[in-house]
Amino acid sequence: MTDKFPNQIPVFPLSGVIYFPKTNLPLNIFEERYLNLVTDAYKNDKLMGMVQSKREGKSVYQVGCLGKISDFQKSRDGRILINLTGISRFKILEEVSNSKLYREFKVDYKNFESDVKNEPFEIDTESLMSKTKIFFKRNGLLLNWKEFEKLDQLQRINTLAMIAPVTNEEKQKMLEAVSIKDKVRTLESVISFYLYDSSFNNQTIQ
């Protein structure tokens, strides 16, 4: 199924933004190179990649997410406001030289077929959800849990991975977890670590 996606895509490298399939990402575009990227993508197939940039130089992580521009609005001051809907993760193979202001990469989707297959699956996430509620509350992060429960299971897992108040490196690990089970396991272990660390620190202070 992933063979219908382009193997060369424009990519927006952005630090601190980890973006998952079946989630929505609003973006406020104002830099010239990214205004060009978004305008070209919108005129073409509406597809573009998001990948997290590393701290050093122009390096980026190897795994990002392909999104489709589902909303496109130009503001009077020249900015473009878009909404990206996540489709599938990809692995970067190599950068393509071009004469454009933005970067393009050759990518491969084969490890992430599960992102586009609508096969039913059921994973026990009860433990993850109860830990997440405690973790979010401790961090003052409000989530409308009633609305959240209306999402399908994959959307819930991806949304939590995307918004959890953890490090960019930890979110990247979740993005790179190939199977749903791996992603749930990684997310739960990261949250458990923070909860344990917080409880341990509280005990130490007392």
mmCIF file of the C-alpha atoms, coordinates in Angstrom:
data_MODEL
# 
_entry.id   MODEL 
# 
loop_
_atom_site.group_PDB 
_atom_site.id 
_atom_site.type_symbol 
_atom_site.label_atom_id 
_atom_site.label_alt_id 
_atom_site.label_comp_id 
_atom_site.label_asym_id 
_atom_site.label_entity_id 
_atom_site.label_seq_id 
_atom_site.pdbx_PDB_ins_code 
_atom_site.Cartn_x 
_atom_site.Cartn_y 
_atom_site.Cartn_z 
_atom_site.occupancy 
_atom_site.B_iso_or_equiv 
_atom_site.pdbx_formal_charge 
_atom_site.auth_seq_id 
_atom_site.auth_comp_id 
_atom_site.auth_asym_id 
_atom_site.auth_atom_id 
_atom_site.pdbx_PDB_model_num 
ATOM 1   C CA . MET A 1 1   ? 0.000   0.000  0.000  1.00 0.00 ? 1   MET A CA 1 
ATOM 2   C CA . THR A 1 2   ? 2.867   2.385  0.710  1.00 0.00 ? 2   THR A CA 1 
ATOM 3   C CA . ASP A 1 3   ? 4.117   1.967  -2.897 1.00 0.00 ? 3   ASP A CA 1 
ATOM 4   C CA . LYS A 1 4   ? 1.606   4.639  -3.979 1.00 0.00 ? 4   LYS A CA 1 
ATOM 5   C CA . PHE A 1 5   ? 3.515   7.307  -2.040 1.00 0.00 ? 5   PHE A CA 1 
ATOM 6   C CA . PRO A 1 6   ? 6.244   9.349  -3.771 1.00 0.00 ? 6   PRO A CA 1 
ATOM 7   C CA . ASN A 1 7   ? 9.814   8.137  -3.165 1.00 0.00 ? 7   ASN A CA 1 
ATOM 8   C CA . GLN A 1 8   ? 11.138  11.693 -3.369 1.00 0.00 ? 8   GLN A CA 1 
ATOM 9   C CA . ILE A 1 9   ? 9.503   14.313 -1.168 1.00 0.00 ? 9   ILE A CA 1 
ATOM 10  C CA . PRO A 1 10  ? 10.029  17.877 0.068  1.00 0.00 ? 10  PRO A CA 1 
ATOM 11  C CA . VAL A 1 11  ? 10.871  17.787 3.768  1.00 0.00 ? 11  VAL A CA 1 
ATOM 12  C CA . PHE A 1 12  ? 10.412  20.379 6.491  1.00 0.00 ? 12  PHE A CA 1 
ATOM 13  C CA . PRO A 1 13  ? 13.039  19.732 9.204  1.00 0.00 ? 13  PRO A CA 1 
ATOM 14  C CA . LEU A 1 14  ? 11.866  21.158 12.520 1.00 0.00 ? 14  LEU A CA 1 
ATOM 15  C CA . SER A 1 15  ? 13.371  20.780 15.957 1.00 0.00 ? 15  SER A CA 1 
ATOM 16  C CA . GLY A 1 16  ? 11.070  19.630 18.738 1.00 0.00 ? 16  GLY A CA 1 
ATOM 17  C CA . VAL A 1 17  ? 8.137   18.648 16.526 1.00 0.00 ? 17  VAL A CA 1 
ATOM 18  C CA . ILE A 1 18  ? 7.498   14.927 16.394 1.00 0.00 ? 18  ILE A CA 1 
ATOM 19  C CA . TYR A 1 19  ? 4.584   14.135 14.163 1.00 0.00 ? 19  TYR A CA 1 
ATOM 20  C CA . PHE A 1 20  ? 2.730   10.818 13.890 1.00 0.00 ? 20  PHE A CA 1 
ATOM 21  C CA . PRO A 1 21  ? 0.376   9.143  11.392 1.00 0.00 ? 21  PRO A CA 1 
ATOM 22  C CA . LYS A 1 22  ? -3.330  9.784  11.978 1.00 0.00 ? 22  LYS A CA 1 
ATOM 23  C CA . THR A 1 23  ? -2.638  12.974 13.939 1.00 0.00 ? 23  THR A CA 1 
ATOM 24  C CA . ASN A 1 24  ? -3.108  16.587 12.866 1.00 0.00 ? 24  ASN A CA 1 
ATOM 25  C CA . LEU A 1 25  ? -0.400  19.220 12.954 1.00 0.00 ? 25  LEU A CA 1 
ATOM 26  C CA . PRO A 1 26  ? -1.249  22.919 12.469 1.00 0.00 ? 26  PRO A CA 1 
ATOM 27  C CA . LEU A 1 27  ? 1.700   24.939 11.119 1.00 0.00 ? 27  LEU A CA 1 
ATOM 28  C CA . ASN A 1 28  ? 2.234   28.673 10.765 1.00 0.00 ? 28  ASN A CA 1 
ATOM 29  C CA . ILE A 1 29  ? 4.657   29.120 7.844  1.00 0.00 ? 29  ILE A CA 1 
ATOM 30  C CA . PHE A 1 30  ? 6.551   32.402 7.448  1.00 0.00 ? 30  PHE A CA 1 
ATOM 31  C CA . GLU A 1 31  ? 10.124  31.605 6.245  1.00 0.00 ? 31  GLU A CA 1 
ATOM 32  C CA . GLU A 1 32  ? 10.562  32.040 2.473  1.00 0.00 ? 32  GLU A CA 1 
ATOM 33  C CA . ARG A 1 33  ? 11.988  28.538 1.872  1.00 0.00 ? 33  ARG A CA 1 
ATOM 34  C CA . TYR A 1 34  ? 9.069   26.874 3.663  1.00 0.00 ? 34  TYR A CA 1 
ATOM 35  C CA . LEU A 1 35  ? 6.510   29.160 2.015  1.00 0.00 ? 35  LEU A CA 1 
ATOM 36  C CA . ASN A 1 36  ? 7.955   27.862 -1.291 1.00 0.00 ? 36  ASN A CA 1 
ATOM 37  C CA . LEU A 1 37  ? 7.869   24.258 -0.060 1.00 0.00 ? 37  LEU A CA 1 
ATOM 38  C CA . VAL A 1 38  ? 4.247   24.402 1.098  1.00 0.00 ? 38  VAL A CA 1 
ATOM 39  C CA . THR A 1 39  ? 3.070   26.274 -2.024 1.00 0.00 ? 39  THR A CA 1 
ATOM 40  C CA . ASP A 1 40  ? 4.812   23.747 -4.345 1.00 0.00 ? 40  ASP A CA 1 
ATOM 41  C CA . ALA A 1 41  ? 3.496   20.758 -2.364 1.00 0.00 ? 41  ALA A CA 1 
ATOM 42  C CA . TYR A 1 42  ? -0.052  22.152 -2.352 1.00 0.00 ? 42  TYR A CA 1 
ATOM 43  C CA . LYS A 1 43  ? 0.029   22.691 -6.143 1.00 0.00 ? 43  LYS A CA 1 
ATOM 44  C CA . ASN A 1 44  ? 1.467   19.212 -6.705 1.00 0.00 ? 44  ASN A CA 1 
ATOM 45  C CA . ASP A 1 45  ? 0.028   16.334 -4.614 1.00 0.00 ? 45  ASP A CA 1 
ATOM 46  C CA . LYS A 1 46  ? -0.382  18.124 -1.234 1.00 0.00 ? 46  LYS A CA 1 
ATOM 47  C CA . LEU A 1 47  ? 2.207   15.741 0.272  1.00 0.00 ? 47  LEU A CA 1 
ATOM 48  C CA . MET A 1 48  ? 5.234   16.794 2.329  1.00 0.00 ? 48  MET A CA 1 
ATOM 49  C CA . GLY A 1 49  ? 7.434   15.252 4.991  1.00 0.00 ? 49  GLY A CA 1 
ATOM 50  C CA . MET A 1 50  ? 8.171   16.412 8.515  1.00 0.00 ? 50  MET A CA 1 
ATOM 51  C CA . VAL A 1 51  ? 11.348  15.265 10.236 1.00 0.00 ? 51  VAL A CA 1 
ATOM 52  C CA . GLN A 1 52  ? 13.024  16.305 13.438 1.00 0.00 ? 52  GLN A CA 1 
ATOM 53  C CA . SER A 1 53  ? 16.275  18.199 12.999 1.00 0.00 ? 53  SER A CA 1 
ATOM 54  C CA . LYS A 1 54  ? 19.213  17.354 15.236 1.00 0.00 ? 54  LYS A CA 1 
ATOM 55  C CA . ARG A 1 55  ? 21.066  19.902 17.334 1.00 0.00 ? 55  ARG A CA 1 
ATOM 56  C CA . GLU A 1 56  ? 24.202  19.870 15.216 1.00 0.00 ? 56  GLU A CA 1 
ATOM 57  C CA . GLY A 1 57  ? 24.347  21.473 11.758 1.00 0.00 ? 57  GLY A CA 1 
ATOM 58  C CA . LYS A 1 58  ? 21.907  20.397 9.072  1.00 0.00 ? 58  LYS A CA 1 
ATOM 59  C CA . SER A 1 59  ? 21.561  16.801 10.300 1.00 0.00 ? 59  SER A CA 1 
ATOM 60  C CA . VAL A 1 60  ? 18.127  15.280 10.658 1.00 0.00 ? 60  VAL A CA 1 
ATOM 61  C CA . TYR A 1 61  ? 16.832  12.049 12.167 1.00 0.00 ? 61  TYR A CA 1 
ATOM 62  C CA . GLN A 1 62  ? 16.368  9.156  9.742  1.00 0.00 ? 62  GLN A CA 1 
ATOM 63  C CA . VAL A 1 63  ? 12.679  8.579  10.425 1.00 0.00 ? 63  VAL A CA 1 
ATOM 64  C CA . GLY A 1 64  ? 9.973   11.191 9.797  1.00 0.00 ? 64  GLY A CA 1 
ATOM 65  C CA . CYS A 1 65  ? 6.307   11.305 8.832  1.00 0.00 ? 65  CYS A CA 1 
ATOM 66  C CA . LEU A 1 66  ? 4.590   12.014 5.507  1.00 0.00 ? 66  LEU A CA 1 
ATOM 67  C CA . GLY A 1 67  ? 1.613   14.349 5.771  1.00 0.00 ? 67  GLY A CA 1 
ATOM 68  C CA . LYS A 1 68  ? -1.095  15.645 3.477  1.00 0.00 ? 68  LYS A CA 1 
ATOM 69  C CA . ILE A 1 69  ? -2.031  19.338 3.522  1.00 0.00 ? 69  ILE A CA 1 
ATOM 70  C CA . SER A 1 70  ? -5.694  19.208 4.526  1.00 0.00 ? 70  SER A CA 1 
ATOM 71  C CA . ASP A 1 71  ? -6.147  22.949 5.033  1.00 0.00 ? 71  ASP A CA 1 
ATOM 72  C CA . PHE A 1 72  ? -4.340  25.869 3.361  1.00 0.00 ? 72  PHE A CA 1 
ATOM 73  C CA . GLN A 1 73  ? -4.919  29.548 4.114  1.00 0.00 ? 73  GLN A CA 1 
ATOM 74  C CA . LYS A 1 74  ? -2.901  32.608 3.161  1.00 0.00 ? 74  LYS A CA 1 
ATOM 75  C CA . SER A 1 75  ? -2.890  35.518 5.599  1.00 0.00 ? 75  SER A CA 1 
ATOM 76  C CA . ARG A 1 76  ? -2.645  39.183 4.609  1.00 0.00 ? 76  ARG A CA 1 
ATOM 77  C CA . ASP A 1 77  ? 0.876   39.487 5.990  1.00 0.00 ? 77  ASP A CA 1 
ATOM 78  C CA . GLY A 1 78  ? 2.192   36.749 3.684  1.00 0.00 ? 78  GLY A CA 1 
ATOM 79  C CA . ARG A 1 79  ? 2.138   33.818 6.122  1.00 0.00 ? 79  ARG A CA 1 
ATOM 80  C CA . ILE A 1 80  ? 0.532   30.516 5.206  1.00 0.00 ? 80  ILE A CA 1 
ATOM 81  C CA . LEU A 1 81  ? -1.459  28.547 7.771  1.00 0.00 ? 81  LEU A CA 1 
ATOM 82  C CA . ILE A 1 82  ? -1.792  24.855 7.046  1.00 0.00 ? 82  ILE A CA 1 
ATOM 83  C CA . ASN A 1 83  ? -3.020  21.710 8.708  1.00 0.00 ? 83  ASN A CA 1 
ATOM 84  C CA . LEU A 1 84  ? -1.101  18.505 8.026  1.00 0.00 ? 84  LEU A CA 1 
ATOM 85  C CA . THR A 1 85  ? -2.755  15.127 8.422  1.00 0.00 ? 85  THR A CA 1 
ATOM 86  C CA . GLY A 1 86  ? -0.255  12.342 9.131  1.00 0.00 ? 86  GLY A CA 1 
ATOM 87  C CA . ILE A 1 87  ? -0.270  9.412  6.692  1.00 0.00 ? 87  ILE A CA 1 
ATOM 88  C CA . SER A 1 88  ? 2.798   7.191  7.049  1.00 0.00 ? 88  SER A CA 1 
ATOM 89  C CA . ARG A 1 89  ? 6.265   7.240  8.553  1.00 0.00 ? 89  ARG A CA 1 
ATOM 90  C CA . PHE A 1 90  ? 9.253   7.027  6.236  1.00 0.00 ? 90  PHE A CA 1 
ATOM 91  C CA . LYS A 1 91  ? 12.961  6.312  6.446  1.00 0.00 ? 91  LYS A CA 1 
ATOM 92  C CA . ILE A 1 92  ? 15.326  8.769  4.771  1.00 0.00 ? 92  ILE A CA 1 
ATOM 93  C CA . LEU A 1 93  ? 17.653  7.130  2.237  1.00 0.00 ? 93  LEU A CA 1 
ATOM 94  C CA . GLU A 1 94  ? 19.523  10.186 0.959  1.00 0.00 ? 94  GLU A CA 1 
ATOM 95  C CA . GLU A 1 95  ? 19.229  13.901 0.327  1.00 0.00 ? 95  GLU A CA 1 
ATOM 96  C CA . VAL A 1 96  ? 18.614  15.015 -3.258 1.00 0.00 ? 96  VAL A CA 1 
ATOM 97  C CA . SER A 1 97  ? 20.520  18.041 -4.544 1.00 0.00 ? 97  SER A CA 1 
ATOM 98  C CA . ASN A 1 98  ? 18.268  20.663 -6.038 1.00 0.00 ? 98  ASN A CA 1 
ATOM 99  C CA . SER A 1 99  ? 18.218  24.363 -6.895 1.00 0.00 ? 99  SER A CA 1 
ATOM 100 C CA . LYS A 1 100 ? 15.282  25.057 -4.571 1.00 0.00 ? 100 LYS A CA 1 
ATOM 101 C CA . LEU A 1 101 ? 15.404  26.895 -1.257 1.00 0.00 ? 101 LEU A CA 1 
ATOM 102 C CA . TYR A 1 102 ? 14.038  23.849 0.600  1.00 0.00 ? 102 TYR A CA 1 
ATOM 103 C CA . ARG A 1 103 ? 15.377  20.312 0.990  1.00 0.00 ? 103 ARG A CA 1 
ATOM 104 C CA . GLU A 1 104 ? 14.194  17.119 -0.714 1.00 0.00 ? 104 GLU A CA 1 
ATOM 105 C CA . PHE A 1 105 ? 14.963  13.529 0.216  1.00 0.00 ? 105 PHE A CA 1 
ATOM 106 C CA . LYS A 1 106 ? 14.607  10.055 -1.245 1.00 0.00 ? 106 LYS A CA 1 
ATOM 107 C CA . VAL A 1 107 ? 12.595  8.032  1.243  1.00 0.00 ? 107 VAL A CA 1 
ATOM 108 C CA . ASP A 1 108 ? 11.327  4.517  1.851  1.00 0.00 ? 108 ASP A CA 1 
ATOM 109 C CA . TYR A 1 109 ? 8.068   3.493  3.568  1.00 0.00 ? 109 TYR A CA 1 
ATOM 110 C CA . LYS A 1 110 ? 8.393   -0.304 3.582  1.00 0.00 ? 110 LYS A CA 1 
ATOM 111 C CA . ASN A 1 111 ? 9.046   -0.691 7.331  1.00 0.00 ? 111 ASN A CA 1 
ATOM 112 C CA . PHE A 1 112 ? 5.865   1.182  8.138  1.00 0.00 ? 112 PHE A CA 1 
ATOM 113 C CA . GLU A 1 113 ? 3.134   -0.639 6.188  1.00 0.00 ? 113 GLU A CA 1 
ATOM 114 C CA . SER A 1 114 ? 1.100   -0.874 9.421  1.00 0.00 ? 114 SER A CA 1 
ATOM 115 C CA . ASP A 1 115 ? 0.553   2.922  9.303  1.00 0.00 ? 115 ASP A CA 1 
ATOM 116 C CA . VAL A 1 116 ? -1.732  2.620  6.281  1.00 0.00 ? 116 VAL A CA 1 
ATOM 117 C CA . LYS A 1 117 ? -3.276  -0.809 6.796  1.00 0.00 ? 117 LYS A CA 1 
ATOM 118 C CA . ASN A 1 118 ? -6.671  -0.562 8.427  1.00 0.00 ? 118 ASN A CA 1 
ATOM 119 C CA . GLU A 1 119 ? -6.406  -4.005 9.938  1.00 0.00 ? 119 GLU A CA 1 
ATOM 120 C CA . PRO A 1 120 ? -8.159  -4.263 13.316 1.00 0.00 ? 120 PRO A CA 1 
ATOM 121 C CA . PHE A 1 121 ? -5.908  -4.837 16.304 1.00 0.00 ? 121 PHE A CA 1 
ATOM 122 C CA . GLU A 1 122 ? -6.470  -4.829 20.023 1.00 0.00 ? 122 GLU A CA 1 
ATOM 123 C CA . ILE A 1 123 ? -3.743  -4.052 22.525 1.00 0.00 ? 123 ILE A CA 1 
ATOM 124 C CA . ASP A 1 124 ? -4.276  -3.779 26.248 1.00 0.00 ? 124 ASP A CA 1 
ATOM 125 C CA . THR A 1 125 ? -3.517  -0.133 27.018 1.00 0.00 ? 125 THR A CA 1 
ATOM 126 C CA . GLU A 1 126 ? -5.257  0.044  30.409 1.00 0.00 ? 126 GLU A CA 1 
ATOM 127 C CA . SER A 1 127 ? -1.982  0.289  32.343 1.00 0.00 ? 127 SER A CA 1 
ATOM 128 C CA . LEU A 1 128 ? -0.602  2.884  29.894 1.00 0.00 ? 128 LEU A CA 1 
ATOM 129 C CA . MET A 1 129 ? -3.742  5.042  30.132 1.00 0.00 ? 129 MET A CA 1 
ATOM 130 C CA . SER A 1 130 ? -3.869  5.051  33.937 1.00 0.00 ? 130 SER A CA 1 
ATOM 131 C CA . LYS A 1 131 ? -0.163  6.016  34.154 1.00 0.00 ? 131 LYS A CA 1 
ATOM 132 C CA . THR A 1 132 ? -0.610  8.673  31.467 1.00 0.00 ? 132 THR A CA 1 
ATOM 133 C CA . LYS A 1 133 ? -3.496  10.327 33.353 1.00 0.00 ? 133 LYS A CA 1 
ATOM 134 C CA . ILE A 1 134 ? -1.352  10.586 36.509 1.00 0.00 ? 134 ILE A CA 1 
ATOM 135 C CA . PHE A 1 135 ? 1.663   11.810 34.500 1.00 0.00 ? 135 PHE A CA 1 
ATOM 136 C CA . PHE A 1 136 ? -0.341  14.479 32.632 1.00 0.00 ? 136 PHE A CA 1 
ATOM 137 C CA . LYS A 1 137 ? -2.005  15.682 35.846 1.00 0.00 ? 137 LYS A CA 1 
ATOM 138 C CA . ARG A 1 138 ? 1.382   16.033 37.595 1.00 0.00 ? 138 ARG A CA 1 
ATOM 139 C CA . ASN A 1 139 ? 2.630   18.098 34.659 1.00 0.00 ? 139 ASN A CA 1 
ATOM 140 C CA . GLY A 1 140 ? -0.464  20.317 34.568 1.00 0.00 ? 140 GLY A CA 1 
ATOM 141 C CA . LEU A 1 141 ? -1.352  19.040 31.087 1.00 0.00 ? 141 LEU A CA 1 
ATOM 142 C CA . LEU A 1 142 ? -5.092  19.152 30.493 1.00 0.00 ? 142 LEU A CA 1 
ATOM 143 C CA . LEU A 1 143 ? -6.696  16.730 28.072 1.00 0.00 ? 143 LEU A CA 1 
ATOM 144 C CA . ASN A 1 144 ? -10.376 16.240 27.363 1.00 0.00 ? 144 ASN A CA 1 
ATOM 145 C CA . TRP A 1 145 ? -10.374 12.518 28.134 1.00 0.00 ? 145 TRP A CA 1 
ATOM 146 C CA . LYS A 1 146 ? -14.039 12.091 27.111 1.00 0.00 ? 146 LYS A CA 1 
ATOM 147 C CA . GLU A 1 147 ? -13.288 13.375 23.590 1.00 0.00 ? 147 GLU A CA 1 
ATOM 148 C CA . PHE A 1 148 ? -9.976  11.515 23.565 1.00 0.00 ? 148 PHE A CA 1 
ATOM 149 C CA . GLU A 1 149 ? -11.765 8.179  24.174 1.00 0.00 ? 149 GLU A CA 1 
ATOM 150 C CA . LYS A 1 150 ? -13.726 8.721  20.920 1.00 0.00 ? 150 LYS A CA 1 
ATOM 151 C CA . LEU A 1 151 ? -10.527 8.320  18.865 1.00 0.00 ? 151 LEU A CA 1 
ATOM 152 C CA . ASP A 1 152 ? -9.602  4.866  17.591 1.00 0.00 ? 152 ASP A CA 1 
ATOM 153 C CA . GLN A 1 153 ? -6.889  3.020  19.491 1.00 0.00 ? 153 GLN A CA 1 
ATOM 154 C CA . LEU A 1 154 ? -4.063  3.870  17.079 1.00 0.00 ? 154 LEU A CA 1 
ATOM 155 C CA . GLN A 1 155 ? -4.992  7.572  17.107 1.00 0.00 ? 155 GLN A CA 1 
ATOM 156 C CA . ARG A 1 156 ? -5.020  7.555  20.912 1.00 0.00 ? 156 ARG A CA 1 
ATOM 157 C CA . ILE A 1 157 ? -1.552  5.982  21.110 1.00 0.00 ? 157 ILE A CA 1 
ATOM 158 C CA . ASN A 1 158 ? -0.095  8.341  18.477 1.00 0.00 ? 158 ASN A CA 1 
ATOM 159 C CA . THR A 1 159 ? -1.708  11.411 20.062 1.00 0.00 ? 159 THR A CA 1 
ATOM 160 C CA . LEU A 1 160 ? -0.268  10.553 23.488 1.00 0.00 ? 160 LEU A CA 1 
ATOM 161 C CA . ALA A 1 161 ? 3.179   9.968  21.970 1.00 0.00 ? 161 ALA A CA 1 
ATOM 162 C CA . MET A 1 162 ? 2.958   13.320 20.189 1.00 0.00 ? 162 MET A CA 1 
ATOM 163 C CA . ILE A 1 163 ? 1.808   15.490 23.120 1.00 0.00 ? 163 ILE A CA 1 
ATOM 164 C CA . ALA A 1 164 ? 3.482   13.762 26.091 1.00 0.00 ? 164 ALA A CA 1 
ATOM 165 C CA . PRO A 1 165 ? 5.807   16.176 27.973 1.00 0.00 ? 165 PRO A CA 1 
ATOM 166 C CA . VAL A 1 166 ? 8.966   14.121 27.391 1.00 0.00 ? 166 VAL A CA 1 
ATOM 167 C CA . THR A 1 167 ? 12.241  14.799 25.558 1.00 0.00 ? 167 THR A CA 1 
ATOM 168 C CA . ASN A 1 168 ? 12.490  15.047 21.757 1.00 0.00 ? 168 ASN A CA 1 
ATOM 169 C CA . GLU A 1 169 ? 14.829  12.020 21.757 1.00 0.00 ? 169 GLU A CA 1 
ATOM 170 C CA . GLU A 1 170 ? 12.230  9.954  23.649 1.00 0.00 ? 170 GLU A CA 1 
ATOM 171 C CA . LYS A 1 171 ? 9.502   10.995 21.208 1.00 0.00 ? 171 LYS A CA 1 
ATOM 172 C CA . GLN A 1 172 ? 11.780  10.080 18.322 1.00 0.00 ? 172 GLN A CA 1 
ATOM 173 C CA . LYS A 1 173 ? 12.167  6.580  19.828 1.00 0.00 ? 173 LYS A CA 1 
ATOM 174 C CA . MET A 1 174 ? 8.383   6.234  19.845 1.00 0.00 ? 174 MET A CA 1 
ATOM 175 C CA . LEU A 1 175 ? 8.198   7.414  16.234 1.00 0.00 ? 175 LEU A CA 1 
ATOM 176 C CA . GLU A 1 176 ? 10.785  4.827  15.217 1.00 0.00 ? 176 GLU A CA 1 
ATOM 177 C CA . ALA A 1 177 ? 9.086   1.929  17.066 1.00 0.00 ? 177 ALA A CA 1 
ATOM 178 C CA . VAL A 1 178 ? 7.970   -0.179 14.105 1.00 0.00 ? 178 VAL A CA 1 
ATOM 179 C CA . SER A 1 179 ? 5.019   -2.105 15.571 1.00 0.00 ? 179 SER A CA 1 
ATOM 180 C CA . ILE A 1 180 ? 2.129   -0.776 17.640 1.00 0.00 ? 180 ILE A CA 1 
ATOM 181 C CA . LYS A 1 181 ? 3.163   -3.067 20.507 1.00 0.00 ? 181 LYS A CA 1 
ATOM 182 C CA . ASP A 1 182 ? 6.692   -1.631 20.446 1.00 0.00 ? 182 ASP A CA 1 
ATOM 183 C CA . LYS A 1 183 ? 5.297   1.898  20.478 1.00 0.00 ? 183 LYS A CA 1 
ATOM 184 C CA . VAL A 1 184 ? 3.020   1.189  23.456 1.00 0.00 ? 184 VAL A CA 1 
ATOM 185 C CA . ARG A 1 185 ? 5.882   -0.522 25.296 1.00 0.00 ? 185 ARG A CA 1 
ATOM 186 C CA . THR A 1 186 ? 8.230   2.423  24.648 1.00 0.00 ? 186 THR A CA 1 
ATOM 187 C CA . LEU A 1 187 ? 5.638   5.020  25.635 1.00 0.00 ? 187 LEU A CA 1 
ATOM 188 C CA . GLU A 1 188 ? 4.745   3.186  28.844 1.00 0.00 ? 188 GLU A CA 1 
ATOM 189 C CA . SER A 1 189 ? 8.376   2.678  29.859 1.00 0.00 ? 189 SER A CA 1 
ATOM 190 C CA . VAL A 1 190 ? 9.177   6.390  29.308 1.00 0.00 ? 190 VAL A CA 1 
ATOM 191 C CA . ILE A 1 191 ? 6.142   7.516  31.355 1.00 0.00 ? 191 ILE A CA 1 
ATOM 192 C CA . SER A 1 192 ? 6.895   4.935  34.084 1.00 0.00 ? 192 SER A CA 1 
ATOM 193 C CA . PHE A 1 193 ? 10.443  6.296  34.327 1.00 0.00 ? 193 PHE A CA 1 
ATOM 194 C CA . TYR A 1 194 ? 9.189   9.859  34.850 1.00 0.00 ? 194 TYR A CA 1 
ATOM 195 C CA . LEU A 1 195 ? 6.596   8.743  37.418 1.00 0.00 ? 195 LEU A CA 1 
ATOM 196 C CA . TYR A 1 196 ? 9.173   6.703  39.330 1.00 0.00 ? 196 TYR A CA 1 
ATOM 197 C CA . ASP A 1 197 ? 11.727  9.522  39.142 1.00 0.00 ? 197 ASP A CA 1 
ATOM 198 C CA . SER A 1 198 ? 9.164   12.037 40.397 1.00 0.00 ? 198 SER A CA 1 
ATOM 199 C CA . SER A 1 199 ? 8.045   9.769  43.287 1.00 0.00 ? 199 SER A CA 1 
ATOM 200 C CA . PHE A 1 200 ? 11.679  9.034  44.221 1.00 0.00 ? 200 PHE A CA 1 
ATOM 201 C CA . ASN A 1 201 ? 12.547  12.761 44.261 1.00 0.00 ? 201 ASN A CA 1 
ATOM 202 C CA . ASN A 1 202 ? 9.517   13.550 46.401 1.00 0.00 ? 202 ASN A CA 1 
ATOM 203 C CA . GLN A 1 203 ? 10.528  10.874 48.915 1.00 0.00 ? 203 GLN A CA 1 
ATOM 204 C CA . THR A 1 204 ? 14.102  12.185 48.950 1.00 0.00 ? 204 THR A CA 1 
ATOM 205 C CA . ILE A 1 205 ? 12.922  15.746 49.616 1.00 0.00 ? 205 ILE A CA 1 
ATOM 206 C CA . GLN A 1 206 ? 10.781  14.595 52.551 1.00 0.00 ? 206 GLN A CA 1 
# 
